[in-house]
Amino acid sequence: MCHHFEDVTKLGEDEREEVLEFHEEEELEAELSDEELESLRA
């Protein structure tokens, strides 16, 4: 698991954008809960 996934709800806007940029959508969906995905995309 990527270290970014440990608590995505506490990431800043720049960090969230970086996670979205450098990880495949399928990987994010497999690793994160719906709540975490929503927080990441906010």
Secondary structure, DSSP 8 states (H G I E B T S, - for coil): --GGGG-GGG--HHHHHHHHHHS-HHHHHHHS-HHHHHHHH-
